[in-house]
Amino acid sequence: MAPERLFDVLPECHEIEVGAPRPHLDEQIERLALSPLYKPVVDRLRCFRGISTIAAMTLATEIGDWRRFERPGQLMAYLGLVPSEHSSGNRERRGPITKAGNSRCRHVLVQAAWHYRHRPTVGLELRRRQHDHPPEVIGHAWKAQHRLYKLYHRIAAKKSSNIAVVAVARELVGFLWAVMHELEIEQTTSLSEAA
């Protein structure tokens, strides 16, 4: 069963108080993230630098079933993080991102991408979030830190930091897709073995 969108689920959840102060809502969302429906997805996403529980819940609920995207490029396009194109004949011209997709996810990813402008490191908070998770997921997160740090600085040297961050967000989607694709394969395998 694919999770519904966060903004559709919350009003139906009997524990959520509509109109509650934001810190109170954040606490309730964090409790909801511990439910068996969201925990595996949220835990994997939180292994990446810049992705908190709230960000992971936003991605998990807004994207829903990650299996519907066969390639990371499809997910990037769904989120509106791919450049627009104006081509004719042999001439190719790429423009700004399309912004055609989910704006909440795009916002979360761009905010997370700002963390990759700093040197790769695993601080105490990130180490705590990565504790007891598969080495493959932690490996993807570490590889992402190195690659995205280099990407940010290579682009920021030539263009504005905002353009660099959007490029980092687009690449981050590829790493997240890989981790979530592996989770979907693991869940499918365990279900078929149980049957």
MOWO-V270509 format. One record per residue. N is the residue number from 0. RES is the residue in one small letter. SS is DSSP state (2 for helix, 1 for strand, 0 for the rest). OMEGA is omega in whole degrees, 0 to 359 (none if undefined). D_CENTER is the distance of its C-alpha to the mean C-alpha in Angstrom with 2 decimals. Layout:
((N;RES;SS;OMEGA;D_CENTER) (N;RES;SS;OMEGA;D_CENTER))
This chain:
((0;m;0;180;19.70) (1;a;0;179;16.39) (2;p;0;175;15.23) (3;e;0;178;16.20) (4;r;0;183;14.37) (5;l;2;185;14.29) (6;f;2;173;16.97) (7;d;2;184;19.09) (8;v;2;188;18.96) (9;l;2;180;19.82) (10;p;2;181;23.29) (11;e;2;182;24.21) (12;c;0;186;23.49) (13;h;0;181;26.92) (14;e;0;184;25.74) (15;i;0;178;23.98) (16;e;0;179;26.47) (17;v;0;180;26.13) (18;g;0;179;27.01) (19;a;0;177;26.36) (20;p;0;185;25.54) (21;r;2;179;21.91) (22;p;2;179;22.06) (23;h;2;177;23.49) (24;l;2;178;20.78) (25;d;2;178;18.09) (26;e;2;180;20.21) (27;q;2;177;20.46) (28;i;2;178;16.74) (29;e;2;176;16.50) (30;r;2;178;19.40) (31;l;2;179;17.89) (32;a;0;179;14.86) (33;l;0;180;17.66) (34;s;0;182;18.94) (35;p;0;180;19.13) (36;l;0;186;17.14) (37;y;0;188;13.86) (38;k;2;182;14.63) (39;p;2;181;13.79) (40;v;2;182;10.23) (41;v;2;180;9.67) (42;d;2;179;11.68) (43;r;2;181;9.85) (44;l;2;181;6.41) (45;r;0;177;8.90) (46;c;0;181;10.54) (47;f;0;178;8.56) (48;r;0;176;10.37) (49;g;0;181;9.54) (50;i;0;179;7.24) (51;s;0;178;10.03) (52;t;2;181;10.99) (53;i;2;178;11.04) (54;a;2;180;7.53) (55;a;2;178;6.52) (56;m;2;178;9.37) (57;t;2;180;8.53) (58;l;2;183;5.52) (59;a;2;184;7.99) (60;t;2;180;10.90) (61;e;2;180;10.28) (62;i;2;177;9.17) (63;g;0;183;11.62) (64;d;0;182;12.96) (65;w;2;182;10.80) (66;r;2;181;14.33) (67;r;2;178;15.34) (68;f;0;182;13.71) (69;e;0;181;16.14) (70;r;0;179;14.75) (71;p;2;179;11.59) (72;g;2;177;13.68) (73;q;2;178;13.93) (74;l;2;178;10.27) (75;m;2;179;10.46) (76;a;2;179;13.64) (77;y;2;181;12.54) (78;l;0;178;10.22) (79;g;0;182;13.30) (80;l;0;179;12.24) (81;v;0;180;15.21) (82;p;1;174;18.60) (83;s;1;183;21.40) (84;e;1;176;24.46) (85;h;1;185;28.14) (86;s;1;177;30.18) (87;s;1;181;33.81) (88;g;0;180;35.88) (89;n;0;185;35.15) (90;r;1;176;33.43) (91;e;1;176;29.62) (92;r;1;179;28.11) (93;r;1;182;24.44) (94;g;1;180;23.55) (95;p;1;181;20.73) (96;i;1;186;17.41) (97;t;0;184;18.15) (98;k;0;184;16.14) (99;a;0;188;17.03) (100;g;0;185;13.90) (101;n;0;185;12.04) (102;s;2;180;12.66) (103;r;2;178;10.95) (104;c;2;180;7.39) (105;r;2;179;8.80) (106;h;2;180;10.28) (107;v;2;182;7.52) (108;l;2;178;5.91) (109;v;2;177;9.63) (110;q;2;178;10.51) (111;a;2;183;8.34) (112;a;2;179;9.88) (113;w;2;180;13.22) (114;h;2;184;13.18) (115;y;2;175;13.58) (116;r;2;178;16.91) (117;h;0;180;18.47) (118;r;0;179;19.96) (119;p;0;178;18.13) (120;t;0;175;19.01) (121;v;0;179;18.24) (122;g;0;182;19.53) (123;l;2;182;20.86) (124;e;2;180;17.96) (125;l;2;178;15.43) (126;r;2;179;18.26) (127;r;2;181;18.75) (128;r;2;182;15.19) (129;q;2;183;15.48) (130;h;0;178;19.00) (131;d;0;176;20.00) (132;h;0;183;16.97) (133;p;0;179;17.69) (134;p;2;179;18.60) (135;e;2;180;16.70) (136;v;2;180;13.29) (137;i;2;176;14.69) (138;g;2;176;16.08) (139;h;2;181;12.89) (140;a;2;180;11.52) (141;w;2;177;14.98) (142;k;2;178;15.26) (143;a;2;180;12.12) (144;q;2;181;13.86) (145;h;2;184;17.04) (146;r;2;184;16.08) (147;l;2;175;13.92) (148;y;2;179;16.71) (149;k;2;180;19.26) (150;l;2;181;17.58) (151;y;2;184;17.33) (152;h;2;177;20.97) (153;r;2;181;22.27) (154;i;2;181;21.15) (155;a;2;178;21.95) (156;a;0;183;25.42) (157;k;0;186;26.15) (158;k;0;182;24.21) (159;s;0;180;22.88) (160;s;2;178;20.14) (161;n;2;178;18.27) (162;i;2;179;18.37) (163;a;2;182;17.24) (164;v;2;178;14.16) (165;v;2;176;13.15) (166;a;2;177;13.90) (167;v;2;179;11.79) (168;a;2;179;8.69) (169;r;2;179;9.83) (170;e;2;177;10.37) (171;l;2;178;7.16) (172;v;2;178;5.88) (173;g;2;178;9.00) (174;f;2;180;8.51) (175;l;2;178;5.53) (176;w;2;181;7.90) (177;a;2;181;10.75) (178;v;2;181;10.00) (179;m;2;177;9.45) (180;h;2;177;12.43) (181;e;2;178;14.44) (182;l;2;180;13.94) (183;e;2;179;15.17) (184;i;2;178;18.03) (185;e;2;181;18.96) (186;q;2;179;19.14) (187;t;2;180;21.18) (188;t;2;181;23.42) (189;s;2;177;24.10) (190;l;2;181;24.95) (191;s;2;177;27.32) (192;e;2;181;28.94) (193;a;2;183;29.54) (194;a;0;none;31.26))
